[in-house]
């Protein structure tokens, strides 16, 4: 019992004895016994409790371990990590968002901090004949042949639900989108009154829970959908098949976290867990998926309608492509979500080891649409760690038409990457439903920052496009991006990535193993591969 492990305990006892003696002789107030008595009581509790071996062996001392463990992320973030350490976003990445959101100078003195000799370092080739552009409001038209086509910015707010984000964060994002004339994806939690508050353009995401357009049993309600989809603020409809953070998983919002506002927005009852199933109940095959897309497009009055997914089994997306050819039903757009995406909490294995990263998923979708001759008729969006103008340029060069960002815009509204999103204790009021915490987020101020981040990032993109000698980001191609592959060799991205030519898949020109192996086994009437071919 006199081991150094118990030194803190004995010191607390000694302090208590001394204070008690001084108090008994009226040299000290009895009030001074409170702290040493509390320490002794805590030490006794540590010795007798049965849940923490450290505290049983190191009464009082052991609490230091838990204290340091609790503040470890902040210690690393502010004092230890390098500016370019990405866990998950580096200080340099966060800083560029904060600077652009606040309209601060974002220039870098004294040269790059990046190791340009590091393998995988990338850059964009510049031209000796740079162009001069009038502005940076780069836009594309989605659904040009539909009754209500949408001219959208090439940089938009990715899917984040009310319930995951606070009301104030939602309002700040939407007001910023309104000011900057770009789109705000609702996430699967449906369109709340906070999305409607300022009238910014909305992409309404319809997920497996059919929140905002569901019956009491969780099935799809066409009448409720048509009513909300008819609102002028809703510009596009997006069917969510999966998301990068936890593809194929589904989710549960516990009853304890469901507020009356969340219940009203999602159309779910109070006092019961809110379930997001892993699969949709309205379709189970590629053909049925496209029929559902067409149904939503009709119910919405001809607004552009598509779907979002994180690529998994390649034959499943190939089956959707075959269904497009056989039915003639085309989505107006496809959003590819990379496995590196995700603003909320997800199981560790799903976060780290499930789903295809953005570059590979985007390339597969782009190549498939090119190979079946439909790329010009279907727009592609992409999301997954978009922060800088170079991130946007590279993603467009690989094959996207526009990009979405979630965490970048979270930084713009005040997120400090505390990584407590799933606890309800967000220190900046971004990812919490605590009314006291979220009042710290002042909507008009943060909306200006959302607008400025978008504005300044696209201005930076304009300068990149001009330097490359181009007239629009749509002209970017893989050969504009260069990657270092060793200490002494660099390659054009177009040489590293394999691209199909128009109609290659229709003509049987698979060009590389992925399509040669998986295109023949894909089925339009099932997400499963053809058994006889898959076995071989």
LOZALO-572815 format. One record per residue (C-alpha): residue number from 1; chain; x, y, z. Coordinates in nm, 3 decimals, padded with zeros to 5 digits. Example, Ala and Ser with C-alpha at 12.3 -4.5 7.8 and 13.67 -1.06 7.14 Angstrom:
2
SITE    nr   kette         X         Y         Z
SITE     1       A    01.230   -00.450    00.780
SITE     2       A    01.367   -00.106    00.714
This chain:
536
SITE    nr   kette         X         Y         Z
SITE     1       A    00.000    00.000    00.000
SITE     2       A    00.303    00.231    00.025
SITE     3       A    00.397    00.189   -00.340
SITE     4       A    00.450    00.501   -00.548
SITE     5       A    00.129    00.402   -00.728
SITE     6       A   -00.062    00.521   -00.420
SITE     7       A    00.143    00.835   -00.358
SITE     8       A   -00.136    01.067   -00.473
SITE     9       A   -00.382    00.887   -00.243
SITE    10       A   -00.152    00.920    00.061
SITE    11       A   -00.087    01.286   -00.017
SITE    12       A   -00.461    01.350   -00.027
SITE    13       A   -00.504    01.173    00.309
SITE    14       A   -00.216    01.369    00.460
SITE    15       A   -00.361    01.694    00.330
SITE    16       A   -00.699    01.604    00.477
SITE    17       A   -00.543    01.529    00.816
SITE    18       A   -00.347    01.854    00.819
SITE    19       A   -00.650    02.062    00.719
SITE    20       A   -00.865    01.887    00.979
SITE    21       A   -00.607    01.958    01.249
SITE    22       A   -00.581    02.324    01.152
SITE    23       A   -00.959    02.355    01.140
SITE    24       A   -00.990    02.195    01.486
SITE    25       A   -00.752    02.454    01.631
SITE    26       A   -00.941    02.734    01.450
SITE    27       A   -00.640    02.818    01.234
SITE    28       A   -00.837    02.730    00.921
SITE    29       A   -01.201    02.731    00.816
SITE    30       A   -01.377    02.394    00.794
SITE    31       A   -01.452    02.490    00.434
SITE    32       A   -01.092    02.401    00.343
SITE    33       A   -01.165    02.035    00.415
SITE    34       A   -01.396    02.005    00.113
SITE    35       A   -01.127    01.959   -00.151
SITE    36       A   -00.900    01.709    00.031
SITE    37       A   -01.207    01.517    00.152
SITE    38       A   -01.336    01.498   -00.205
SITE    39       A   -00.995    01.374   -00.326
SITE    40       A   -00.982    01.105   -00.057
SITE    41       A   -01.338    00.996   -00.139
SITE    42       A   -01.248    00.979   -00.508
SITE    43       A   -00.938    00.773   -00.427
SITE    44       A   -01.141    00.526   -00.221
SITE    45       A   -01.390    00.499   -00.503
SITE    46       A   -01.108    00.437   -00.751
SITE    47       A   -00.974    00.154   -00.537
SITE    48       A   -01.311   -00.017   -00.504
SITE    49       A   -01.468    00.032   -00.849
SITE    50       A   -01.444   -00.263   -01.090
SITE    51       A   -01.454   -00.105   -01.437
SITE    52       A   -01.110    00.056   -01.476
SITE    53       A   -00.796   -00.138   -01.385
SITE    54       A   -00.582    00.176   -01.418
SITE    55       A   -00.780    00.354   -01.147
SITE    56       A   -00.765    00.053   -00.913
SITE    57       A   -00.386    00.045   -00.950
SITE    58       A   -00.334    00.422   -00.964
SITE    59       A   -00.604    00.594   -00.755
SITE    60       A   -00.625    00.964   -00.839
SITE    61       A   -00.314    00.948   -01.063
SITE    62       A   -00.506    00.736   -01.311
SITE    63       A   -00.747    01.017   -01.390
SITE    64       A   -00.466    01.207   -01.560
SITE    65       A   -00.457    00.936   -01.823
SITE    66       A   -00.826    00.986   -01.905
SITE    67       A   -00.790    01.365   -01.901
SITE    68       A   -00.500    01.360   -02.144
SITE    69       A   -00.678    01.105   -02.363
SITE    70       A   -00.984    01.333   -02.370
SITE    71       A   -00.788    01.638   -02.486
SITE    72       A   -00.545    01.444   -02.709
SITE    73       A   -00.716    01.545   -03.039
SITE    74       A   -00.698    01.913   -02.947
SITE    75       A   -00.335    01.884   -02.833
SITE    76       A   -00.241    01.720   -03.164
SITE    77       A   -00.445    01.965   -03.371
SITE    78       A   -00.310    02.280   -03.213
SITE    79       A    00.042    02.190   -03.100
SITE    80       A    00.171    01.869   -03.260
SITE    81       A    00.049    01.797   -03.612
SITE    82       A    00.224    01.940   -03.915
SITE    83       A    00.043    02.184   -04.144
SITE    84       A    00.016    01.918   -04.413
SITE    85       A   -00.085    01.620   -04.196
SITE    86       A   -00.424    01.504   -04.324
SITE    87       A   -00.627    01.356   -04.038
SITE    88       A   -00.878    01.383   -04.197
SITE    89       A   -00.817    01.742   -04.313
SITE    90       A   -00.481    01.913   -04.264
SITE    91       A   -00.437    02.249   -04.099
SITE    92       A   -00.340    02.389   -04.440
SITE    93       A   -00.668    02.267   -04.591
SITE    94       A   -00.876    02.404   -04.307
SITE    95       A   -00.687    02.732   -04.315
SITE    96       A   -00.755    02.792   -04.684
SITE    97       A   -01.128    02.750   -04.621
SITE    98       A   -01.123    02.985   -04.322
SITE    99       A   -00.924    03.245   -04.516
SITE   100       A   -01.151    03.236   -04.819
SITE   101       A   -01.464    03.233   -04.605
SITE   102       A   -01.342    03.545   -04.422
SITE   103       A   -01.208    03.713   -04.739
SITE   104       A   -00.860    03.710   -04.588
SITE   105       A   -00.550    03.704   -04.804
SITE   106       A   -00.488    03.344   -04.908
SITE   107       A   -00.150    03.396   -05.078
SITE   108       A    00.148    03.190   -04.961
SITE   109       A    00.489    03.359   -04.916
SITE   110       A    00.830    03.203   -04.969
SITE   111       A    00.729    02.915   -05.192
SITE   112       A    00.538    02.592   -05.150
SITE   113       A    00.533    02.394   -04.826
SITE   114       A    00.454    02.077   -05.020
SITE   115       A    00.726    01.829   -05.111
SITE   116       A    00.705    01.844   -05.491
SITE   117       A    00.937    01.541   -05.513
SITE   118       A    00.700    01.323   -05.313
SITE   119       A    00.538    01.034   -05.496
SITE   120       A    00.172    01.109   -05.584
SITE   121       A    00.228    01.487   -05.589
SITE   122       A    00.001    01.634   -05.858
SITE   123       A   -00.022    01.957   -06.051
SITE   124       A   -00.198    02.108   -06.351
SITE   125       A   -00.008    02.199   -06.667
SITE   126       A   -00.013    02.568   -06.760
SITE   127       A   -00.010    02.727   -07.103
SITE   128       A    00.223    02.984   -07.260
SITE   129       A   -00.093    03.134   -07.409
SITE   130       A   -00.321    03.188   -07.106
SITE   131       A   -00.678    03.301   -07.157
SITE   132       A   -00.873    03.585   -06.998
SITE   133       A   -01.223    03.504   -06.870
SITE   134       A   -01.496    03.753   -06.785
SITE   135       A   -01.593    03.586   -06.458
SITE   136       A   -01.612    03.267   -06.256
SITE   137       A   -01.984    03.188   -06.245
SITE   138       A   -01.922    02.855   -06.414
SITE   139       A   -02.248    02.670   -06.479
SITE   140       A   -02.387    02.363   -06.653
SITE   141       A   -02.742    02.276   -06.753
SITE   142       A   -02.886    01.954   -06.608
SITE   143       A   -03.187    01.802   -06.784
SITE   144       A   -03.183    02.037   -07.087
SITE   145       A   -03.467    01.844   -07.250
SITE   146       A   -03.687    01.831   -06.939
SITE   147       A   -03.980    02.056   -06.860
SITE   148       A   -03.781    02.233   -06.586
SITE   149       A   -03.407    02.215   -06.662
SITE   150       A   -03.166    02.350   -06.402
SITE   151       A   -02.866    02.571   -06.470
SITE   152       A   -02.641    02.488   -06.176
SITE   153       A   -02.307    02.602   -06.044
SITE   154       A   -02.021    02.356   -06.081
SITE   155       A   -01.957    02.388   -05.703
SITE   156       A   -02.239    02.313   -05.459
SITE   157       A   -02.321    02.209   -05.102
SITE   158       A   -02.322    01.832   -05.065
SITE   159       A   -02.583    01.628   -04.879
SITE   160       A   -02.607    01.704   -04.506
SITE   161       A   -02.936    01.651   -04.324
SITE   162       A   -03.119    01.867   -04.073
SITE   163       A   -03.081    01.657   -03.761
SITE   164       A   -02.722    01.587   -03.846
SITE   165       A   -02.658    01.961   -03.872
SITE   166       A   -02.821    02.223   -03.654
SITE   167       A   -03.101    02.451   -03.768
SITE   168       A   -02.866    02.749   -03.769
SITE   169       A   -02.611    02.564   -03.980
SITE   170       A   -02.878    02.467   -04.233
SITE   171       A   -03.003    02.825   -04.255
SITE   172       A   -02.650    02.961   -04.295
SITE   173       A   -02.573    02.715   -04.574
SITE   174       A   -02.897    02.787   -04.756
SITE   175       A   -02.870    03.164   -04.723
SITE   176       A   -02.512    03.143   -04.850
SITE   177       A   -02.631    02.932   -05.144
SITE   178       A   -02.901    03.189   -05.215
SITE   179       A   -02.648    03.473   -05.220
SITE   180       A   -02.406    03.281   -05.439
SITE   181       A   -02.666    03.122   -05.670
SITE   182       A   -02.554    02.765   -05.608
SITE   183       A   -02.735    02.452   -05.490
SITE   184       A   -02.786    02.308   -05.142
SITE   185       A   -02.848    01.931   -05.113
SITE   186       A   -03.088    01.846   -04.829
SITE   187       A   -02.936    01.511   -04.738
SITE   188       A   -03.170    01.224   -04.665
SITE   189       A   -03.340    01.401   -04.372
SITE   190       A   -03.578    01.583   -04.613
SITE   191       A   -03.647    01.952   -04.660
SITE   192       A   -03.703    02.130   -04.331
SITE   193       A   -03.846    02.473   -04.264
SITE   194       A   -03.488    02.588   -04.218
SITE   195       A   -03.408    02.490   -04.577
SITE   196       A   -03.706    02.700   -04.685
SITE   197       A   -03.627    03.001   -04.468
SITE   198       A   -03.412    03.187   -04.720
SITE   199       A   -03.517    03.030   -05.050
SITE   200       A   -03.183    02.895   -05.174
SITE   201       A   -03.188    02.637   -05.453
SITE   202       A   -03.255    02.288   -05.321
SITE   203       A   -03.160    01.941   -05.442
SITE   204       A   -03.405    01.715   -05.258
SITE   205       A   -03.248    01.383   -05.168
SITE   206       A   -03.484    01.086   -05.143
SITE   207       A   -03.331    00.797   -04.950
SITE   208       A   -03.453    00.457   -04.833
SITE   209       A   -03.647    00.608   -04.542
SITE   210       A   -03.846    00.831   -04.783
SITE   211       A   -03.837    01.109   -04.525
SITE   212       A   -04.076    01.388   -04.610
SITE   213       A   -04.272    01.164   -04.849
SITE   214       A   -04.352    00.849   -04.654
SITE   215       A   -04.647    00.660   -04.518
SITE   216       A   -04.667    00.559   -04.154
SITE   217       A   -04.514    00.220   -04.237
SITE   218       A   -04.213    00.382   -04.405
SITE   219       A   -04.321    00.320   -04.763
SITE   220       A   -04.316    00.587   -05.034
SITE   221       A   -04.610    00.830   -05.053
SITE   222       A   -04.644    00.976   -05.402
SITE   223       A   -04.890    01.248   -05.301
SITE   224       A   -04.663    01.387   -05.028
SITE   225       A   -04.368    01.376   -05.265
SITE   226       A   -04.548    01.559   -05.544
SITE   227       A   -04.660    01.834   -05.307
SITE   228       A   -04.308    01.912   -05.182
SITE   229       A   -04.137    01.853   -05.516
SITE   230       A   -04.364    02.113   -05.678
SITE   231       A   -04.214    02.391   -05.466
SITE   232       A   -04.015    02.632   -05.688
SITE   233       A   -03.720    02.615   -05.451
SITE   234       A   -03.669    02.246   -05.535
SITE   235       A   -03.459    02.232   -05.852
SITE   236       A   -03.360    01.865   -05.876
SITE   237       A   -03.452    01.527   -05.725
SITE   238       A   -03.177    01.288   -05.615
SITE   239       A   -03.239    00.923   -05.521
SITE   240       A   -02.975    00.815   -05.271
SITE   241       A   -02.863    00.456   -05.321
SITE   242       A   -02.558    00.473   -05.094
SITE   243       A   -02.315    00.721   -04.943
SITE   244       A   -01.939    00.727   -04.917
SITE   245       A   -01.919    00.724   -04.537
SITE   246       A   -02.107    00.395   -04.489
SITE   247       A   -02.224    00.244   -04.818
SITE   248       A   -02.471   -00.042   -04.782
SITE   249       A   -02.518    00.018   -04.410
SITE   250       A   -02.833    00.218   -04.338
SITE   251       A   -02.871    00.398   -04.010
SITE   252       A   -03.072    00.471   -03.697
SITE   253       A   -03.153    00.804   -03.535
SITE   254       A   -03.236    00.705   -03.174
SITE   255       A   -03.570    00.817   -03.036
SITE   256       A   -03.392    01.024   -02.771
SITE   257       A   -03.239    01.244   -03.040
SITE   258       A   -03.562    01.306   -03.231
SITE   259       A   -03.697    01.654   -03.165
SITE   260       A   -04.047    01.768   -03.266
SITE   261       A   -03.892    01.961   -03.557
SITE   262       A   -03.701    01.658   -03.684
SITE   263       A   -04.015    01.445   -03.651
SITE   264       A   -04.217    01.700   -03.849
SITE   265       A   -03.951    01.732   -04.120
SITE   266       A   -03.901    01.361   -04.168
SITE   267       A   -04.261    01.256   -04.113
SITE   268       A   -04.177    01.016   -03.830
SITE   269       A   -04.339    00.975   -03.487
SITE   270       A   -04.188    01.097   -03.162
SITE   271       A   -04.068    00.838   -02.915
SITE   272       A   -03.956    00.580   -03.173
SITE   273       A   -03.623    00.517   -03.343
SITE   274       A   -03.602    00.665   -03.693
SITE   275       A   -03.481    00.390   -03.926
SITE   276       A   -03.296    00.443   -04.253
SITE   277       A   -03.300    00.095   -04.413
SITE   278       A   -02.999   -00.029   -04.605
SITE   279       A   -03.218   -00.088   -04.913
SITE   280       A   -03.511    00.080   -05.084
SITE   281       A   -03.856   -00.076   -05.068
SITE   282       A   -03.970    00.081   -05.398
SITE   283       A   -03.728   -00.109   -05.620
SITE   284       A   -03.497   -00.410   -05.609
SITE   285       A   -03.357   -00.430   -05.963
SITE   286       A   -03.178   -00.189   -06.199
SITE   287       A   -03.490   -00.165   -06.417
SITE   288       A   -03.711   -00.085   -06.119
SITE   289       A   -03.463    00.181   -06.006
SITE   290       A   -03.490    00.360   -06.340
SITE   291       A   -03.868    00.326   -06.336
SITE   292       A   -03.869    00.489   -05.991
SITE   293       A   -03.648    00.772   -06.123
SITE   294       A   -03.892    00.824   -06.409
SITE   295       A   -04.186    00.820   -06.169
SITE   296       A   -04.027    01.087   -05.948
SITE   297       A   -03.948    01.297   -06.254
SITE   298       A   -04.309    01.284   -06.364
SITE   299       A   -04.445    01.355   -06.014
SITE   300       A   -04.211    01.655   -05.981
SITE   301       A   -04.337    01.812   -06.301
SITE   302       A   -04.035    01.730   -06.512
SITE   303       A   -03.754    01.843   -06.282
SITE   304       A   -03.411    01.684   -06.343
SITE   305       A   -03.398    01.356   -06.153
SITE   306       A   -03.108    01.122   -06.093
SITE   307       A   -02.937    00.915   -05.828
SITE   308       A   -02.634    00.917   -05.598
SITE   309       A   -02.418    00.621   -05.507
SITE   310       A   -02.081    00.510   -05.383
SITE   311       A   -01.957    00.246   -05.626
SITE   312       A   -01.932   -00.106   -05.489
SITE   313       A   -01.967   -00.420   -05.703
SITE   314       A   -01.897   -00.301   -06.060
SITE   315       A   -02.152   -00.537   -06.215
SITE   316       A   -02.430   -00.362   -06.023
SITE   317       A   -02.365   -00.027   -06.192
SITE   318       A   -02.316   -00.209   -06.524
SITE   319       A   -02.660   -00.361   -06.470
SITE   320       A   -02.805   -00.011   -06.433
SITE   321       A   -02.630    00.091   -06.756
SITE   322       A   -02.776   -00.210   -06.938
SITE   323       A   -03.120   -00.121   -06.802
SITE   324       A   -03.079    00.231   -06.948
SITE   325       A   -03.012    00.080   -07.290
SITE   326       A   -03.300   -00.165   -07.271
SITE   327       A   -03.567    00.065   -07.126
SITE   328       A   -03.462    00.397   -07.275
SITE   329       A   -03.511    00.553   -06.928
SITE   330       A   -03.217    00.776   -06.844
SITE   331       A   -03.137    00.960   -06.524
SITE   332       A   -03.059    01.325   -06.584
SITE   333       A   -02.757    01.298   -06.356
SITE   334       A   -02.554    01.059   -06.143
SITE   335       A   -02.364    01.175   -05.835
SITE   336       A   -02.061    00.962   -05.746
SITE   337       A   -01.979    00.975   -05.375
SITE   338       A   -01.626    00.868   -05.288
SITE   339       A   -01.553    00.640   -04.994
SITE   340       A   -01.340    00.920   -04.846
SITE   341       A   -01.654    01.129   -04.796
SITE   342       A   -01.873    01.157   -04.489
SITE   343       A   -01.965    01.429   -04.241
SITE   344       A   -02.129    01.215   -03.975
SITE   345       A   -02.031    00.911   -03.771
SITE   346       A   -01.993    00.567   -03.928
SITE   347       A   -01.854    00.232   -03.812
SITE   348       A   -01.474    00.228   -03.834
SITE   349       A   -01.458   -00.054   -04.087
SITE   350       A   -01.705    00.123   -04.316
SITE   351       A   -01.519    00.453   -04.289
SITE   352       A   -01.182    00.294   -04.369
SITE   353       A   -01.248   -00.018   -04.574
SITE   354       A   -01.587   -00.020   -04.751
SITE   355       A   -01.664    00.150   -05.080
SITE   356       A   -01.464    00.271   -05.380
SITE   357       A   -01.267    00.599   -05.350
SITE   358       A   -01.384    00.888   -05.566
SITE   359       A   -01.123    00.873   -05.841
SITE   360       A   -01.188    00.507   -05.920
SITE   361       A   -01.566    00.533   -05.879
SITE   362       A   -01.590    00.844   -06.095
SITE   363       A   -01.375    00.689   -06.366
SITE   364       A   -01.591    00.376   -06.374
SITE   365       A   -01.914    00.572   -06.407
SITE   366       A   -01.771    00.809   -06.670
SITE   367       A   -01.621    00.524   -06.874
SITE   368       A   -01.941    00.319   -06.859
SITE   369       A   -02.154    00.604   -06.989
SITE   370       A   -01.900    00.678   -07.263
SITE   371       A   -01.885    00.310   -07.354
SITE   372       A   -02.262    00.286   -07.403
SITE   373       A   -02.285    00.616   -07.592
SITE   374       A   -02.485    00.805   -07.327
SITE   375       A   -02.224    01.028   -07.162
SITE   376       A   -02.341    01.343   -07.340
SITE   377       A   -02.697    01.291   -07.218
SITE   378       A   -02.621    01.228   -06.849
SITE   379       A   -02.444    01.473   -06.620
SITE   380       A   -02.205    01.347   -06.350
SITE   381       A   -02.156    01.509   -06.010
SITE   382       A   -01.881    01.407   -05.769
SITE   383       A   -01.821    01.444   -05.395
SITE   384       A   -01.539    01.346   -05.163
SITE   385       A   -01.295    01.582   -04.981
SITE   386       A   -01.338    01.885   -05.208
SITE   387       A   -01.160    02.183   -05.056
SITE   388       A   -00.950    02.375   -05.308
SITE   389       A   -00.987    02.488   -05.666
SITE   390       A   -00.728    02.227   -05.764
SITE   391       A   -00.949    01.955   -05.608
SITE   392       A   -01.231    02.075   -05.830
SITE   393       A   -01.013    02.101   -06.141
SITE   394       A   -00.871    01.751   -06.098
SITE   395       A   -01.215    01.597   -06.043
SITE   396       A   -01.357    01.768   -06.351
SITE   397       A   -01.054    01.656   -06.551
SITE   398       A   -01.113    01.293   -06.456
SITE   399       A   -01.473    01.303   -06.577
SITE   400       A   -01.717    01.498   -06.357
SITE   401       A   -01.938    01.788   -06.469
SITE   402       A   -01.971    01.942   -06.122
SITE   403       A   -01.859    01.879   -05.766
SITE   404       A   -02.024    01.891   -05.425
SITE   405       A   -01.853    01.966   -05.094
SITE   406       A   -01.980    01.893   -04.744
SITE   407       A   -01.696    01.932   -04.495
SITE   408       A   -01.553    02.230   -04.682
SITE   409       A   -01.877    02.419   -04.630
SITE   410       A   -01.890    02.296   -04.271
SITE   411       A   -01.554    02.464   -04.215
SITE   412       A   -01.698    02.778   -04.376
SITE   413       A   -01.980    02.792   -04.119
SITE   414       A   -01.738    02.748   -03.830
SITE   415       A   -01.652    02.378   -03.793
SITE   416       A   -01.309    02.332   -03.630
SITE   417       A   -01.281    01.955   -03.691
SITE   418       A   -01.338    01.872   -03.325
SITE   419       A   -01.480    01.538   -03.450
SITE   420       A   -01.761    01.534   -03.194
SITE   421       A   -02.036    01.544   -03.460
SITE   422       A   -02.200    01.225   -03.331
SITE   423       A   -02.209    01.332   -02.965
SITE   424       A   -02.432    01.638   -02.985
SITE   425       A   -02.158    01.842   -02.816
SITE   426       A   -02.027    02.029   -03.121
SITE   427       A   -01.830    02.325   -02.980
SITE   428       A   -01.929    02.561   -03.263
SITE   429       A   -02.299    02.475   -03.296
SITE   430       A   -02.267    02.321   -03.644
SITE   431       A   -02.350    01.956   -03.575
SITE   432       A   -02.578    01.960   -03.271
SITE   433       A   -02.943    01.996   -03.180
SITE   434       A   -02.860    02.158   -02.845
SITE   435       A   -03.033    02.500   -02.868
SITE   436       A   -02.776    02.662   -02.640
SITE   437       A   -02.480    02.535   -02.840
SITE   438       A   -02.624    02.618   -03.180
SITE   439       A   -02.714    02.976   -03.087
SITE   440       A   -02.338    03.044   -03.099
SITE   441       A   -02.365    03.009   -03.477
SITE   442       A   -02.490    03.346   -03.605
SITE   443       A   -02.670    03.282   -03.933
SITE   444       A   -02.611    03.609   -04.127
SITE   445       A   -02.240    03.611   -04.045
SITE   446       A   -02.185    03.245   -04.135
SITE   447       A   -02.399    03.276   -04.450
SITE   448       A   -02.162    03.548   -04.570
SITE   449       A   -01.874    03.311   -04.508
SITE   450       A   -02.043    03.033   -04.705
SITE   451       A   -02.093    03.274   -04.993
SITE   452       A   -01.735    03.401   -04.973
SITE   453       A   -01.584    03.051   -04.961
SITE   454       A   -01.776    02.956   -05.274
SITE   455       A   -01.700    03.286   -05.448
SITE   456       A   -01.328    03.287   -05.372
SITE   457       A   -01.280    02.918   -05.451
SITE   458       A   -01.436    02.963   -05.795
SITE   459       A   -01.227    03.275   -05.846
SITE   460       A   -00.919    03.061   -05.777
SITE   461       A   -01.053    02.804   -06.024
SITE   462       A   -01.093    03.080   -06.283
SITE   463       A   -00.726    03.167   -06.243
SITE   464       A   -00.628    02.800   -06.286
SITE   465       A   -00.844    02.767   -06.600
SITE   466       A   -00.693    03.084   -06.744
SITE   467       A   -00.339    02.965   -06.668
SITE   468       A   -00.414    02.636   -06.844
SITE   469       A   -00.523    02.827   -07.156
SITE   470       A   -00.885    02.711   -07.134
SITE   471       A   -01.217    02.894   -07.160
SITE   472       A   -01.430    02.685   -06.924
SITE   473       A   -01.371    02.412   -06.664
SITE   474       A   -01.566    02.176   -06.892
SITE   475       A   -01.262    02.173   -07.120
SITE   476       A   -01.045    02.009   -06.854
SITE   477       A   -00.922    01.661   -06.942
SITE   478       A   -00.701    01.405   -06.773
SITE   479       A   -00.400    01.511   -06.981
SITE   480       A   -00.403    01.848   -06.805
SITE   481       A   -00.314    01.681   -06.473
SITE   482       A    00.037    01.551   -06.401
SITE   483       A    00.132    01.308   -06.125
SITE   484       A    00.472    01.212   -05.989
SITE   485       A    00.505    00.833   -05.989
SITE   486       A    00.864    00.812   -05.862
SITE   487       A    01.149    01.035   -05.758
SITE   488       A    01.260    01.062   -06.121
SITE   489       A    00.943    01.018   -06.328
SITE   490       A    00.612    01.198   -06.380
SITE   491       A    00.317    01.089   -06.592
SITE   492       A    00.011    01.255   -06.739
SITE   493       A   -00.308    01.140   -06.569
SITE   494       A   -00.437    01.038   -06.912
SITE   495       A   -00.152    00.785   -06.932
SITE   496       A   -00.221    00.649   -06.585
SITE   497       A   -00.599    00.621   -06.612
SITE   498       A   -00.767    00.408   -06.876
SITE   499       A   -01.046    00.565   -07.079
SITE   500       A   -01.298    00.407   -07.314
SITE   501       A   -01.398    00.549   -07.650
SITE   502       A   -01.763    00.621   -07.737
SITE   503       A   -01.969    00.301   -07.788
SITE   504       A   -01.680    00.071   -07.693
SITE   505       A   -01.901   -00.145   -07.471
SITE   506       A   -02.167   -00.168   -07.740
SITE   507       A   -01.902   -00.288   -07.985
SITE   508       A   -01.737   -00.530   -07.741
SITE   509       A   -01.417   -00.327   -07.712
SITE   510       A   -01.364   -00.366   -07.338
SITE   511       A   -01.005   -00.232   -07.347
SITE   512       A   -00.922   -00.341   -06.994
SITE   513       A   -00.989   -00.620   -06.748
SITE   514       A   -01.255   -00.453   -06.534
SITE   515       A   -01.504   -00.426   -06.821
SITE   516       A   -01.395   -00.749   -06.986
SITE   517       A   -01.462   -00.942   -06.667
SITE   518       A   -01.771   -00.774   -06.524
SITE   519       A   -01.970   -00.622   -06.812
SITE   520       A   -02.083   -00.964   -06.949
SITE   521       A   -02.212   -01.083   -06.610
SITE   522       A   -02.419   -00.769   -06.535
SITE   523       A   -02.800   -00.797   -06.558
SITE   524       A   -03.064   -00.531   -06.609
SITE   525       A   -03.324   -00.730   -06.415
SITE   526       A   -03.110   -00.807   -06.111
SITE   527       A   -02.829   -00.652   -05.910
SITE   528       A   -02.677   -01.001   -05.887
SITE   529       A   -02.434   -01.119   -06.155
SITE   530       A   -02.518   -01.394   -06.399
SITE   531       A   -02.438   -01.704   -06.200
SITE   532       A   -02.304   -01.918   -06.485
SITE   533       A   -02.058   -01.649   -06.595
SITE   534       A   -01.966   -01.525   -06.249
SITE   535       A   -01.863   -01.877   -06.150
SITE   536       A   -01.613   -01.889   -06.434
